[in-house]
């Protein structure tokens, strides 16, 4: 049967086989190209989503830092009244409790966002923490003085300077957050 077939039939069959192989190769190339294009598109969309999420977290971080500054300034003003002798330490504590709003200031969230999304702002954040720690030390020293019945007026000038340093450090932190968000 193989030898009885005309050569035109063999040529036709060979053409069909060759055409099928070319078609299969063309489909394989097209599929490979489509997979590559889809992978590139998905990577791009993932990168855009990560950037969008990072930007949203940095915006949230900015708001949290603003609330943190507000809380610190509020504590500062109330403690300054105690240092000046205008109110008692208990009144200061009552005012602090009355003004505290955990929904506005979630310090753990602030630290988590800096840890996860704000690597570039961490140095500015640590600078603000150093000043905050100095303010806390001054506050502790004042409390000891207050409990001994002494006036706290000697702490006013250094406390004011530390508060100004904290405002400067927090402004630098906010500036770094803005800079990093713009880079995204």
C-alpha positions as a Markdown table, in Angstrom:
| # | Residue | x | y | z |
|---|---|---|---|---|
| 1 | Unk | 0.0 | 0.0 | 0.0 |
| 2 | Unk | 2.9 | 2.3 | 0.7 |
| 3 | Unk | 4.5 | 1.7 | -2.6 |
| 4 | Unk | 1.3 | 1.9 | -4.5 |
| 5 | Unk | 0.4 | 5.4 | -3.4 |
| 6 | Unk | 1.2 | 8.1 | -5.9 |
| 7 | Unk | 4.1 | 10.4 | -5.1 |
| 8 | Unk | 1.7 | 13.4 | -5.1 |
| 9 | Unk | -0.1 | 11.8 | -2.1 |
| 10 | Unk | 3.1 | 11.4 | -0.2 |
| 11 | Unk | 4.0 | 15.0 | -1.0 |
| 12 | Unk | 0.6 | 16.1 | 0.2 |
| 13 | Unk | 0.9 | 14.1 | 3.3 |
| 14 | Unk | 4.4 | 15.5 | 4.0 |
| 15 | Unk | 3.0 | 19.0 | 3.4 |
| 16 | Unk | 0.2 | 18.3 | 5.9 |
| 17 | Unk | 2.6 | 17.0 | 8.5 |
| 18 | Unk | 5.0 | 19.9 | 8.0 |
| 19 | Unk | 2.1 | 22.4 | 8.2 |
| 20 | Unk | 0.9 | 20.7 | 11.4 |
| 21 | Unk | 4.4 | 21.0 | 12.9 |
| 22 | Unk | 4.6 | 24.6 | 11.9 |
| 23 | Unk | 1.2 | 25.3 | 13.4 |
| 24 | Unk | 2.1 | 23.5 | 16.6 |
| 25 | Unk | 5.3 | 25.5 | 16.8 |
| 26 | Unk | 3.4 | 28.7 | 16.2 |
| 27 | Unk | 0.9 | 28.0 | 18.9 |
| 28 | Unk | 3.7 | 27.1 | 21.3 |
| 29 | Unk | 5.5 | 30.4 | 20.6 |
| 30 | Unk | 2.2 | 32.3 | 20.9 |
| 31 | Unk | 1.4 | 30.6 | 24.3 |
| 32 | Unk | 5.0 | 31.2 | 25.5 |
| 33 | Unk | 4.7 | 34.9 | 24.6 |
| 34 | Unk | 1.3 | 35.2 | 26.2 |
| 35 | Unk | 2.6 | 33.6 | 29.4 |
| 36 | Unk | 5.5 | 36.0 | 29.5 |
| 37 | Unk | 3.3 | 39.0 | 28.9 |
| 38 | Unk | 0.8 | 37.8 | 31.5 |
| 39 | Unk | 3.7 | 37.3 | 34.1 |
| 40 | Unk | 5.0 | 40.8 | 33.3 |
| 41 | Unk | 1.5 | 42.3 | 33.6 |
| 42 | Unk | 0.9 | 40.5 | 37.0 |
| 43 | Unk | 4.3 | 41.6 | 38.3 |
| 44 | Unk | 3.5 | 45.2 | 37.3 |
| 45 | Unk | 0.1 | 45.1 | 39.0 |
| 46 | Unk | 1.6 | 43.5 | 42.1 |
| 47 | Unk | 4.3 | 46.3 | 42.2 |
| 48 | Unk | 1.6 | 49.0 | 41.8 |
| 49 | Unk | -0.5 | 47.4 | 44.5 |
| 50 | Unk | 2.5 | 47.3 | 46.9 |
| 51 | Unk | 3.3 | 50.9 | 46.1 |
| 52 | Unk | -0.3 | 51.9 | 46.7 |
| 53 | Unk | -0.4 | 50.0 | 50.0 |
| 54 | Unk | 3.0 | 51.5 | 51.1 |
| 55 | Unk | 1.7 | 55.0 | 50.3 |
| 56 | Unk | -1.5 | 54.4 | 52.2 |
| 57 | Unk | 0.5 | 53.2 | 55.2 |
| 58 | Unk | 2.9 | 56.1 | 55.0 |
| 59 | Unk | -0.1 | 58.5 | 54.9 |
| 60 | Unk | -1.5 | 56.7 | 58.0 |
| 61 | Unk | 1.9 | 57.0 | 59.6 |
| 62 | Unk | 1.9 | 60.7 | 59.0 |
| 63 | Unk | -1.5 | 61.1 | 60.7 |
| 64 | Unk | -0.4 | 58.9 | 63.6 |
| 65 | Unk | 2.8 | 61.1 | 64.0 |
| 66 | Unk | 0.6 | 64.2 | 64.0 |
| 67 | Unk | -1.6 | 62.7 | 66.7 |
| 68 | Unk | 1.5 | 61.7 | 68.7 |
| 69 | Unk | 2.8 | 65.3 | 68.5 |
| 70 | Unk | -0.6 | 66.6 | 69.6 |
| 71 | Unk | -0.7 | 64.3 | 72.6 |
| 72 | Unk | 2.9 | 65.2 | 73.5 |
| 73 | Unk | 2.1 | 68.9 | 73.2 |
| 74 | Unk | -1.0 | 68.5 | 75.3 |
| 75 | Unk | 0.9 | 66.7 | 78.0 |
| 76 | Unk | 3.6 | 69.4 | 77.8 |
| 77 | Unk | 1.1 | 72.2 | 78.3 |
| 78 | Unk | -0.6 | 70.5 | 81.2 |
| 79 | Unk | 2.7 | 69.6 | 82.9 |
| 80 | Unk | 4.0 | 73.1 | 82.3 |
| 81 | Unk | 1.1 | 74.3 | 84.4 |
| 82 | Unk | 2.2 | 72.1 | 87.3 |
| 83 | Unk | 5.8 | 73.3 | 86.9 |
| 84 | Unk | 4.6 | 76.8 | 87.1 |
| 85 | Unk | 2.6 | 76.1 | 90.2 |
| 86 | Unk | -0.8 | 76.8 | 88.5 |
| 87 | Unk | -2.2 | 73.4 | 89.2 |
| 88 | Unk | -1.5 | 70.2 | 91.1 |
| 89 | Unk | 0.1 | 67.0 | 89.8 |
| 90 | Unk | -3.3 | 65.2 | 90.3 |
| 91 | Unk | -5.0 | 67.8 | 88.2 |
| 92 | Unk | -2.4 | 67.2 | 85.5 |
| 93 | Unk | -3.0 | 63.5 | 85.6 |
| 94 | Unk | -6.8 | 64.0 | 85.5 |
| 95 | Unk | -6.4 | 66.2 | 82.5 |
| 96 | Unk | -4.1 | 63.7 | 80.8 |
| 97 | Unk | -6.6 | 60.9 | 81.3 |
| 98 | Unk | -9.5 | 63.1 | 80.2 |
| 99 | Unk | -7.7 | 64.1 | 77.0 |
| 100 | Unk | -6.5 | 60.6 | 76.1 |
| 101 | Unk | -8.2 | 59.0 | 73.1 |
| 102 | Unk | -6.9 | 55.6 | 72.2 |
| 103 | Unk | -8.6 | 55.7 | 68.8 |
| 104 | Unk | -6.4 | 58.7 | 67.8 |
| 105 | Unk | -3.1 | 57.6 | 69.1 |
| 106 | Unk | -2.1 | 54.0 | 68.7 |
| 107 | Unk | 1.6 | 54.0 | 69.4 |
| 108 | Unk | 1.9 | 50.3 | 68.7 |
| 109 | Unk | 0.5 | 50.8 | 65.2 |
| 110 | Unk | 2.9 | 53.7 | 64.7 |
| 111 | Unk | 5.8 | 51.5 | 65.5 |
| 112 | Unk | 4.5 | 48.6 | 63.4 |
| 113 | Unk | 4.1 | 50.8 | 60.3 |
| 114 | Unk | 7.6 | 52.2 | 60.8 |
| 115 | Unk | 9.0 | 48.7 | 61.2 |
| 116 | Unk | 7.2 | 47.3 | 58.2 |
| 117 | Unk | 6.9 | 50.2 | 55.7 |
| 118 | Unk | 9.0 | 53.0 | 56.9 |
| 119 | Unk | 12.6 | 51.7 | 56.9 |
| 120 | Unk | 13.8 | 55.0 | 55.4 |
| 121 | Unk | 12.2 | 57.1 | 58.1 |
| 122 | Unk | 13.5 | 55.0 | 61.0 |
| 123 | Unk | 16.5 | 57.2 | 61.8 |
| 124 | Unk | 14.2 | 60.3 | 62.1 |
| 125 | Unk | 11.8 | 58.3 | 64.2 |
| 126 | Unk | 14.7 | 57.2 | 66.5 |
| 127 | Unk | 15.7 | 60.9 | 66.9 |
| 128 | Unk | 12.2 | 61.8 | 68.0 |
| 129 | Unk | 12.2 | 58.9 | 70.4 |
| 130 | Unk | 15.5 | 60.1 | 71.9 |
| 131 | Unk | 14.0 | 63.6 | 72.6 |
| 132 | Unk | 10.8 | 62.0 | 73.9 |
| 133 | Unk | 12.9 | 59.9 | 76.3 |
| 134 | Unk | 14.7 | 63.0 | 77.5 |
| 135 | Unk | 11.3 | 64.7 | 78.1 |
| 136 | Unk | 10.2 | 61.6 | 80.1 |
| 137 | Unk | 13.3 | 61.8 | 82.2 |
| 138 | Unk | 12.7 | 65.5 | 82.9 |
| 139 | Unk | 9.1 | 64.7 | 83.7 |
| 140 | Unk | 10.3 | 62.0 | 86.2 |
| 141 | Unk | 12.8 | 64.4 | 87.8 |
| 142 | Unk | 10.1 | 67.0 | 88.1 |
| 143 | Unk | 7.7 | 64.6 | 89.7 |
| 144 | Unk | 10.3 | 63.7 | 92.3 |
| 145 | Unk | 10.9 | 67.4 | 93.0 |
| 146 | Unk | 7.1 | 67.9 | 93.2 |
| 147 | Unk | 6.6 | 65.0 | 95.7 |
| 148 | Unk | 9.3 | 66.6 | 97.9 |
| 149 | Unk | 7.2 | 69.8 | 97.9 |
| 150 | Unk | 9.6 | 71.9 | 96.0 |
| 151 | Unk | 8.8 | 74.2 | 93.1 |
| 152 | Unk | 9.2 | 73.0 | 89.6 |
| 153 | Unk | 10.0 | 76.4 | 88.0 |
| 154 | Unk | 13.7 | 75.4 | 87.6 |
| 155 | Unk | 12.5 | 72.8 | 85.0 |
| 156 | Unk | 10.6 | 75.3 | 82.9 |
| 157 | Unk | 13.4 | 76.5 | 80.6 |
| 158 | Unk | 15.0 | 73.0 | 80.0 |
| 159 | Unk | 11.5 | 71.5 | 79.6 |
| 160 | Unk | 10.6 | 74.2 | 77.0 |
| 161 | Unk | 13.8 | 73.5 | 75.1 |
| 162 | Unk | 13.2 | 69.8 | 75.0 |
| 163 | Unk | 9.7 | 70.4 | 73.8 |
| 164 | Unk | 11.0 | 72.6 | 71.0 |
| 165 | Unk | 13.5 | 69.9 | 70.2 |
| 166 | Unk | 10.7 | 67.3 | 70.0 |
| 167 | Unk | 8.7 | 69.5 | 67.7 |
| 168 | Unk | 11.7 | 69.9 | 65.5 |
| 169 | Unk | 12.4 | 66.1 | 65.5 |
| 170 | Unk | 8.8 | 65.3 | 64.8 |
| 171 | Unk | 8.7 | 67.8 | 62.0 |
| 172 | Unk | 11.8 | 66.2 | 60.5 |
| 173 | Unk | 10.1 | 62.8 | 60.9 |
| 174 | Unk | 7.0 | 64.1 | 59.1 |
| 175 | Unk | 9.2 | 65.5 | 56.4 |
| 176 | Unk | 10.9 | 62.2 | 55.9 |
| 177 | Unk | 7.6 | 60.4 | 55.7 |
| 178 | Unk | 6.5 | 62.9 | 53.0 |
| 179 | Unk | 9.8 | 62.4 | 51.1 |
| 180 | Unk | 9.5 | 58.6 | 51.1 |
| 181 | Unk | 5.8 | 58.8 | 50.1 |
| 182 | Unk | 6.7 | 61.0 | 47.1 |
| 183 | Unk | 9.4 | 58.6 | 46.0 |
| 184 | Unk | 6.8 | 55.8 | 45.6 |
